[in-house]
Amino acid sequence: MKEALFRITENRKIAPLTFLMKAAGDCSGMDRPGQFVNIRIEGLFLRRPISVCDIRDDELTIIYKTVGRGTAAMSQMKPREELSMLTGLGNGYDLECSGDSPLLIGGGVGIPPLYLLARKLTQQGKRVHAVLGFNRKEEIFFEKEFRDLGCEVTVTTADGSAGVRGFVTDGLPEEYSYFYTCGPEPMLRAVKKATVTSGQFSFEERMGCGFGACMGCTCRTVTGYKRICKDGPVLEKEEILWED
């Protein structure tokens, strides 16, 4: 974990309530897709955890949705403003398990961390299929970016306004070697039931500290409770004990 100042280079709206921010700074502490940063926002006590969408040299990209005071404040920030970030948080995805044809399943703002994962996997020559789920057509983002990586992409919308009508589980292909997923817990539960291989789940969770001190974000597993921020946010399918 490192604390560093990042200078905003870009901050723009890409879908309703959804923003893309790029910021330049010390990215050396981040080396695995699925890690996150914890951002300090002036005037607010708790930092905001945001997953990393991409890293290029000394610039990182995050995609966030405005759901409260912190992210609303972020949406108003301008290029050249500075942000204090804790970086290199979380364990990230393990690429060694992917096989030749991995499946990526993301819902809403659970999609961004899958982009860096897709880029790494396609660079390894893997045949990546990405299923991206949204509520409606207007909310779709990054479909083109995944396609530009060489991924096969299936888009689902709950209202049927674009792509496959339904949820991400309605767009799953018949064959894949392994899966990676990120999204809200109801989606993750559905993915667990619908998938036929092993896989890795990245949890979206409210966090207090972001580095394992407060025990505010825990998940029950076969080896006891794990902290989503420190032991996760990525957990393997077989270790998770879902609460009824």
KANORNOR-V25934 format. One record per residue. N is the residue number from 1. RES is the residue in one letter. PHI is phi as a letter, one per 20 degrees, with the letter a starting at -180 (999 if undefined). NEAR is the number of other ideal C-beta (glycine too) atoms within 10 Angstrom. D_CENTER is the distance of its C-alpha to the mean C-alpha in Angstrom with 2 decimals. Layout:
BEGIN
{{N	RES	PHI	NEAR	D_CENTER} {N	RES	PHI	NEAR	D_CENTER}}
END
This chain:
BEGIN
{{1	M	999	13	18.46} {2	K	c	15	19.89} {3	E	d	12	20.67} {4	A	b	17	21.13} {5	L	e	12	21.94} {6	F	d	24	19.96} {7	R	d	15	21.74} {8	I	f	18	20.06} {9	T	d	15	20.92} {10	E	b	13	19.36} {11	N	b	19	18.07} {12	R	b	10	18.39} {13	K	f	12	17.73} {14	I	d	12	16.20} {15	A	a	17	16.45} {16	P	g	12	17.97} {17	L	m	14	16.61} {18	T	d	20	13.66} {19	F	c	20	13.97} {20	L	d	19	13.08} {21	M	c	23	14.29} {22	K	d	19	15.48} {23	A	b	26	17.22} {24	A	e	16	19.56} {25	G	r	21	20.24} {26	D	f	16	20.27} {27	C	e	22	17.19} {28	S	f	12	19.15} {29	G	e	16	17.46} {30	M	d	20	14.13} {31	D	c	10	14.68} {32	R	c	17	11.92} {33	P	g	26	8.58} {34	G	o	23	6.02} {35	Q	f	23	8.21} {36	F	c	26	8.25} {37	V	d	28	11.27} {38	N	c	22	13.57} {39	I	d	24	15.54} {40	R	e	15	19.17} {41	I	d	18	20.56} {42	E	g	7	24.32} {43	G	n	7	26.07} {44	L	d	13	23.40} {45	F	f	7	23.61} {46	L	e	16	20.08} {47	R	f	20	17.36} {48	R	d	23	14.07} {49	P	e	23	10.88} {50	I	c	23	8.12} {51	S	f	27	5.11} {52	V	e	26	6.81} {53	C	e	23	6.79} {54	D	b	19	10.19} {55	I	c	18	13.23} {56	R	c	12	16.77} {57	D	l	7	19.58} {58	D	d	13	19.67} {59	E	c	16	17.24} {60	L	d	25	13.53} {61	T	d	18	11.53} {62	I	c	24	9.21} {63	I	c	23	8.79} {64	Y	c	22	9.81} {65	K	d	16	12.02} {66	T	e	17	15.44} {67	V	c	11	16.04} {68	G	a	10	18.48} {69	R	f	12	20.69} {70	G	f	19	18.25} {71	T	f	19	15.91} {72	A	f	12	19.15} {73	A	f	15	20.68} {74	M	f	21	17.92} {75	S	f	17	18.48} {76	Q	e	10	22.10} {77	M	f	16	21.74} {78	K	d	7	23.47} {79	P	g	13	23.44} {80	R	n	8	25.20} {81	E	f	13	24.22} {82	E	d	12	22.88} {83	L	c	20	20.16} {84	S	e	15	20.27} {85	M	c	27	17.06} {86	L	e	20	16.68} {87	T	d	23	14.82} {88	G	m	21	14.06} {89	L	e	26	12.82} {90	G	n	28	11.53} {91	N	e	17	12.51} {92	G	m	24	9.77} {93	Y	e	26	10.37} {94	D	e	15	14.08} {95	L	f	18	15.04} {96	E	f	6	18.62} {97	C	e	16	18.26} {98	S	f	24	17.19} {99	G	m	15	20.71} {100	D	e	11	21.83} {101	S	c	16	19.93} {102	P	f	27	16.40} {103	L	d	26	14.61} {104	L	d	27	10.95} {105	I	c	32	10.31} {106	G	c	27	7.81} {107	G	c	25	9.05} {108	G	l	21	9.13} {109	V	f	24	6.49} {110	G	e	22	4.26} {111	I	f	28	5.25} {112	P	g	23	4.60} {113	P	f	31	3.21} {114	L	f	30	5.75} {115	Y	f	24	8.13} {116	L	f	24	9.18} {117	L	f	25	9.48} {118	A	f	28	11.57} {119	R	f	20	13.55} {120	K	f	17	14.45} {121	L	f	24	15.47} {122	T	f	16	17.51} {123	Q	f	10	19.16} {124	Q	e	11	20.32} {125	G	n	8	21.90} {126	K	f	20	19.83} {127	R	e	16	20.03} {128	V	e	25	16.51} {129	H	d	22	16.22} {130	A	d	26	13.14} {131	V	d	29	13.44} {132	L	d	26	11.80} {133	G	d	28	12.88} {134	F	c	24	14.20} {135	N	f	16	17.16} {136	R	b	13	19.37} {137	K	g	13	20.05} {138	E	f	12	19.85} {139	E	e	19	16.17} {140	I	f	21	15.18} {141	F	b	20	13.40} {142	F	m	23	12.61} {143	E	f	18	14.76} {144	K	f	10	17.23} {145	E	f	16	14.95} {146	F	f	24	13.86} {147	R	f	12	17.57} {148	D	f	10	18.71} {149	L	f	17	17.11} {150	G	o	15	19.33} {151	C	f	24	17.02} {152	E	f	14	18.64} {153	V	c	20	16.75} {154	T	d	20	17.42} {155	V	d	18	16.59} {156	T	c	23	17.41} {157	T	c	22	18.49} {158	A	f	16	19.85} {159	D	e	11	22.95} {160	G	m	12	23.63} {161	S	f	14	23.80} {162	A	b	16	22.00} {163	G	m	20	21.33} {164	V	e	16	21.69} {165	R	f	13	22.70} {166	G	p	14	20.80} {167	F	d	21	17.50} {168	V	g	25	15.17} {169	T	f	17	17.69} {170	D	e	16	20.36} {171	G	d	21	18.95} {172	L	f	20	18.66} {173	P	f	11	20.98} {174	E	f	5	23.87} {175	E	c	9	23.28} {176	Y	a	23	20.46} {177	S	e	15	20.64} {178	Y	a	20	17.49} {179	F	c	25	14.10} {180	Y	c	28	10.45} {181	T	b	26	8.44} {182	C	b	29	5.70} {183	G	r	24	7.30} {184	P	f	13	10.38} {185	E	g	14	12.90} {186	P	g	10	15.50} {187	M	f	22	13.42} {188	L	f	22	12.64} {189	R	f	14	16.39} {190	A	f	18	17.37} {191	V	f	25	15.43} {192	K	g	15	17.18} {193	K	f	8	20.48} {194	A	e	14	20.12} {195	T	e	18	19.10} {196	V	d	10	21.96} {197	T	c	14	20.58} {198	S	f	13	18.86} {199	G	a	22	15.11} {200	Q	c	23	12.20} {201	F	d	25	10.17} {202	S	d	29	7.18} {203	F	e	22	8.50} {204	E	e	20	8.01} {205	E	b	16	11.33} {206	R	f	9	13.82} {207	M	c	23	14.94} {208	G	e	15	18.33} {209	C	e	19	18.59} {210	G	n	24	15.22} {211	F	c	17	17.22} {212	G	n	17	18.97} {213	A	e	11	22.19} {214	C	e	13	22.23} {215	M	m	12	21.21} {216	G	e	16	19.73} {217	C	c	22	16.62} {218	T	c	16	17.87} {219	C	c	21	17.52} {220	R	e	13	20.68} {221	T	c	16	20.94} {222	V	f	9	24.00} {223	T	d	9	24.64} {224	G	o	9	24.31} {225	Y	f	11	21.80} {226	K	d	19	18.82} {227	R	e	20	17.03} {228	I	f	23	13.28} {229	C	f	27	13.09} {230	K	d	20	15.63} {231	D	e	19	15.91} {232	G	d	24	12.25} {233	P	f	28	9.53} {234	V	e	23	10.05} {235	L	c	19	13.32} {236	E	e	14	15.50} {237	K	g	17	16.74} {238	E	f	9	20.29} {239	E	e	13	19.94} {240	I	e	19	18.44} {241	L	d	11	21.23} {242	W	f	11	20.26} {243	E	f	8	22.35} {244	D	f	2	24.64}}
END
